[in-house]
Amino acid sequence: MLSLEPWLERLNAAELGVQASLAADIKAAQQVRANPSLSLVNGRDRVTHQERHPHTRHKVTTEVMVVTGVARYGSARFGNAADQLAAMRQPVLSQLIYWQPPSADLPIRWNGGQLLALTDSALFWVDVVSTDYWWADQSQETNP
């Protein structure tokens, strides 16, 4: 299974101005104490089964959700708002897209992003990235 520890190390080594963290789920990623925030959340695993034979391999596409949280303040109407979200997302995505994690067989792809939540004090955006790896079922008997 894919570990997010190398992802976390890469983002934290990049000096993005915010410390990245792991979250158990989307709800936990939104319950941060300070903004800006950056959380990695395991997404779904899609499995493509290969032909059955003694050494079956499965192609696993793993999605990881990158949740960015920024404080809501200022107003574009009065000219004092800054696009803090774009300023955070661009370097994070630049660190991840086309990088190949140690346990993956293909580099990371960006699958898009969308607004996750808008609260009184914060805006949360989620970007979904994915990578692939091959998993072989070692528990199968190899005897005919």
C-alpha positions as a Markdown table, in Angstrom:
| # | Residue | x | y | z |
|---|---|---|---|---|
| 1 | Met | 0.0 | 0.0 | 0.0 |
| 2 | Leu | 1.1 | 3.6 | -0.7 |
| 3 | Ser | 2.6 | 5.5 | 2.2 |
| 4 | Leu | 2.1 | 9.3 | 2.4 |
| 5 | Glu | 5.2 | 9.8 | 4.6 |
| 6 | Pro | 7.5 | 10.6 | 1.6 |
| 7 | Trp | 4.9 | 13.0 | 0.3 |
| 8 | Leu | 4.8 | 14.8 | 3.6 |
| 9 | Glu | 8.6 | 15.0 | 3.8 |
| 10 | Arg | 8.8 | 16.4 | 0.3 |
| 11 | Leu | 6.3 | 19.2 | 1.0 |
| 12 | Asn | 7.8 | 20.1 | 4.4 |
| 13 | Ala | 11.3 | 20.2 | 2.9 |
| 14 | Ala | 10.1 | 22.7 | 0.2 |
| 15 | Glu | 9.6 | 25.6 | 2.7 |
| 16 | Leu | 6.1 | 26.4 | 1.5 |
| 17 | Gly | 5.4 | 28.7 | 4.4 |
| 18 | Val | 3.0 | 26.2 | 6.0 |
| 19 | Gln | 3.7 | 22.9 | 7.6 |
| 20 | Ala | 1.9 | 20.0 | 5.8 |
| 21 | Ser | 0.2 | 17.3 | 7.9 |
| 22 | Leu | -1.6 | 14.1 | 7.5 |
| 23 | Ala | -5.4 | 13.9 | 8.2 |
| 24 | Ala | -7.5 | 10.8 | 8.6 |
| 25 | Asp | -10.3 | 12.2 | 6.5 |
| 26 | Ile | -11.7 | 15.3 | 4.9 |
| 27 | Lys | -13.5 | 16.4 | 8.1 |
| 28 | Ala | -10.3 | 16.2 | 10.1 |
| 29 | Ala | -8.5 | 18.2 | 7.5 |
| 30 | Gln | -11.0 | 21.0 | 8.0 |
| 31 | Gln | -10.7 | 21.0 | 11.8 |
| 32 | Val | -7.4 | 22.8 | 11.9 |
| 33 | Arg | -6.5 | 25.3 | 14.6 |
| 34 | Ala | -4.7 | 27.8 | 12.3 |
| 35 | Asn | -4.9 | 28.9 | 8.7 |
| 36 | Pro | -3.3 | 28.7 | 6.3 |
| 37 | Ser | -3.2 | 24.9 | 6.5 |
| 38 | Leu | -2.2 | 22.1 | 4.3 |
| 39 | Ser | -3.3 | 18.4 | 4.8 |
| 40 | Leu | -2.9 | 15.2 | 2.9 |
| 41 | Val | -5.7 | 12.7 | 3.0 |
| 42 | Asn | -5.8 | 9.2 | 1.5 |
| 43 | Gly | -8.4 | 9.0 | -1.2 |
| 44 | Arg | -9.7 | 6.0 | -3.0 |
| 45 | Asp | -7.8 | 3.1 | -4.5 |
| 46 | Arg | -9.0 | 1.9 | -7.9 |
| 47 | Val | -7.8 | -1.6 | -8.9 |
| 48 | Thr | -7.5 | -3.0 | -12.4 |
| 49 | His | -7.2 | -6.7 | -12.2 |
| 50 | Gln | -4.9 | -8.3 | -14.7 |
| 51 | Glu | -5.2 | -11.8 | -16.2 |
| 52 | Arg | -5.4 | -14.6 | -13.7 |
| 53 | His | -2.3 | -16.8 | -13.5 |
| 54 | Pro | 0.0 | -17.9 | -10.8 |
| 55 | His | 1.6 | -14.5 | -10.4 |
| 56 | Thr | -1.4 | -12.1 | -10.7 |
| 57 | Arg | -0.6 | -8.4 | -10.6 |
| 58 | His | -3.1 | -5.7 | -9.9 |
| 59 | Lys | -2.7 | -2.1 | -11.1 |
| 60 | Val | -3.7 | 0.2 | -8.3 |
| 61 | Thr | -4.4 | 3.9 | -8.9 |
| 62 | Thr | -4.3 | 5.7 | -5.6 |
| 63 | Glu | -5.8 | 9.1 | -5.2 |
| 64 | Val | -4.6 | 11.6 | -2.6 |
| 65 | Met | -6.5 | 14.7 | -1.6 |
| 66 | Val | -4.5 | 17.8 | -0.9 |
| 67 | Val | -6.7 | 20.0 | 1.3 |
| 68 | Thr | -5.6 | 23.7 | 1.5 |
| 69 | Gly | -7.2 | 26.0 | 4.0 |
| 70 | Val | -7.0 | 29.8 | 4.1 |
| 71 | Ala | -8.5 | 32.4 | 6.3 |
| 72 | Arg | -11.3 | 34.5 | 5.0 |
| 73 | Tyr | -10.6 | 38.1 | 5.3 |
| 74 | Gly | -10.6 | 41.3 | 3.2 |
| 75 | Ser | -12.9 | 42.0 | 0.3 |
| 76 | Ala | -12.1 | 42.1 | -3.4 |
| 77 | Arg | -14.8 | 44.8 | -3.7 |
| 78 | Phe | -12.7 | 47.2 | -1.6 |
| 79 | Gly | -9.4 | 46.2 | -3.1 |
| 80 | Asn | -7.6 | 44.8 | 0.0 |
| 81 | Ala | -8.0 | 41.1 | -0.6 |
| 82 | Ala | -5.1 | 38.9 | -1.6 |
| 83 | Asp | -5.4 | 35.6 | -3.5 |
| 84 | Gln | -3.8 | 33.6 | -0.7 |
| 85 | Leu | -5.3 | 30.3 | -2.0 |
| 86 | Ala | -3.6 | 30.5 | -5.4 |
| 87 | Ala | -0.3 | 31.6 | -3.7 |
| 88 | Met | -0.5 | 28.4 | -1.6 |
| 89 | Arg | -1.7 | 25.9 | -4.2 |
| 90 | Gln | 0.8 | 26.7 | -7.0 |
| 91 | Pro | 4.0 | 25.7 | -5.1 |
| 92 | Val | 2.3 | 22.7 | -3.5 |
| 93 | Leu | 1.1 | 21.3 | -6.9 |
| 94 | Ser | 4.5 | 22.2 | -8.4 |
| 95 | Gln | 6.2 | 20.0 | -5.8 |
| 96 | Leu | 3.9 | 17.0 | -6.4 |
| 97 | Ile | 2.9 | 16.9 | -10.1 |
| 98 | Tyr | 5.4 | 14.7 | -12.1 |
| 99 | Trp | 7.2 | 13.7 | -9.0 |
| 100 | Gln | 7.4 | 9.9 | -8.5 |
| 101 | Pro | 7.0 | 8.8 | -4.9 |
| 102 | Pro | 9.4 | 6.0 | -3.8 |
| 103 | Ser | 6.7 | 3.3 | -3.7 |
| 104 | Ala | 4.9 | 4.3 | -6.9 |
| 105 | Asp | 5.6 | 3.1 | -10.5 |
| 106 | Leu | 4.3 | 6.2 | -12.2 |
| 107 | Pro | 4.7 | 10.0 | -11.5 |
| 108 | Ile | 1.9 | 11.9 | -9.9 |
| 109 | Arg | -0.9 | 13.3 | -12.0 |
| 110 | Trp | -3.2 | 16.2 | -11.1 |
| 111 | Asn | -6.9 | 15.3 | -11.5 |
| 112 | Gly | -8.3 | 18.8 | -10.7 |
| 113 | Gly | -9.6 | 20.6 | -7.8 |
| 114 | Gln | -12.7 | 22.2 | -6.3 |
| 115 | Leu | -14.1 | 24.2 | -3.4 |
| 116 | Leu | -14.5 | 21.9 | -0.5 |
| 117 | Ala | -16.1 | 24.2 | 2.2 |
| 118 | Leu | -16.6 | 27.8 | 2.9 |
| 119 | Thr | -17.1 | 28.7 | 6.5 |
| 120 | Asp | -17.4 | 32.0 | 8.4 |
| 121 | Ser | -13.6 | 32.0 | 9.0 |
| 122 | Ala | -12.0 | 29.8 | 6.3 |
| 123 | Leu | -12.1 | 28.6 | 2.8 |
| 124 | Phe | -11.1 | 25.0 | 2.1 |
| 125 | Trp | -10.0 | 23.8 | -1.4 |
| 126 | Val | -9.3 | 20.2 | -2.3 |
| 127 | Asp | -7.0 | 19.1 | -5.2 |
| 128 | Val | -6.9 | 15.5 | -6.1 |
| 129 | Val | -3.7 | 13.9 | -7.4 |
| 130 | Ser | -3.1 | 10.3 | -8.3 |
| 131 | Thr | -0.3 | 7.8 | -9.0 |
| 132 | Asp | -0.1 | 4.1 | -9.9 |
| 133 | Tyr | 1.7 | 1.1 | -8.6 |
| 134 | Trp | 1.6 | -2.6 | -9.2 |
| 135 | Trp | 0.6 | -4.9 | -6.4 |
| 136 | Ala | 1.2 | -8.6 | -6.6 |
| 137 | Asp | -0.7 | -11.0 | -4.5 |
| 138 | Gln | 2.0 | -13.0 | -2.8 |
| 139 | Ser | -0.4 | -15.2 | -0.9 |
| 140 | Gln | -1.5 | -17.2 | -4.0 |
| 141 | Glu | -0.3 | -20.7 | -4.3 |
| 142 | Thr | 2.0 | -21.2 | -7.3 |
| 143 | Asn | 1.4 | -25.0 | -7.5 |
| 144 | Pro | -1.0 | -26.1 | -10.3 |
